Amino acid sequence: MHQVALLSWAMAAGLAAALTTNPFYLAPLGAAALAVGSSLARDRGPLRSFALAAALAVALRTALALLGPVSRGSLAAAALEGARLAVVLLVVGAFNAASDPGALLRLAPGRWHELALAVSLALSIAPRTAEAAARVREAQRLRGLPTSGWRALPALAVPVLETGMEEAVTLAESMDARGHGSGPRTRYRPEPWGPRDALVALACAAGGAGFLAAELLGAGGIDAAGAGHVSLALLGALGLLTSPLWPWPRR
């Protein structure tokens, strides 16, 4: 899938998740994010990391509600706010797992190349860190060292940070050796844009616009107070946000 189409999905799904706390919209949106991430992932490590962060977001937001006046309504509201953040994290994780930072960088206009490079490197941090942590944990397990519990965190964090610093230095040296920033950019074999990519981009734009319109009009039970009312139009918008999963005939 073209990176622009994938970016369109991520922006529309993230917007929809950020605008609603209705569990009847958040649940299918979160499931769609997991499905998109699993089916299109180049590496599922980032998706698992963001899924864990999503679960922690719900737990922490609910726990924070216990610091104030506790009631069934306050706990439910806190849990739904945590669920909204969790779905946003799932969308980001799915995009991180399925996107190609190098391809995204090549799509950036010349004047935004430096900003796009920074974003591209930032997107690659999560999967590279997850890979480094998995390697360090496996090495510690083979050596008979503890790999679980709070006491194992320092022994895990130090090698991971050291690996990250070494990779950063290597990347800087390689960019300098290739003359980064010393001349005009060239593009080799641009990624083709096909009918499926156009359909996904248009469908996701329409789905995100549906949630934005519901927020501006205060309709569709988009917040938790309207959880008893589910709009068929917004359910249709959710269906549009699953367009990356739609079957498409092979060429």
Buried (B, 14 or more C-beta within 10 A) or exposed (E): BBBBBBBBBBBBBBBBBBBBBBBBBBEBBBBBBBBBBBEBBEBBBBBBBBBEBBEBBBEEBBEEBEEEEEEEEBBBBBBBBBBBBBBBBBBBBBBBBBBBBEBBBBBBEEEEBEEBBEBBBEBBBBBBBBBBBEEBBEEBEEEEEEBEEEEBEEBBEEBBEEBBEEBEEEEEEEEEEEEBEEEEEEEEEEBEEBEBBEBBBBBBBBBBBBBBBBBEEEBBBBBBEBBEEBBEBBBEBBBBBBBBBEEBEEE
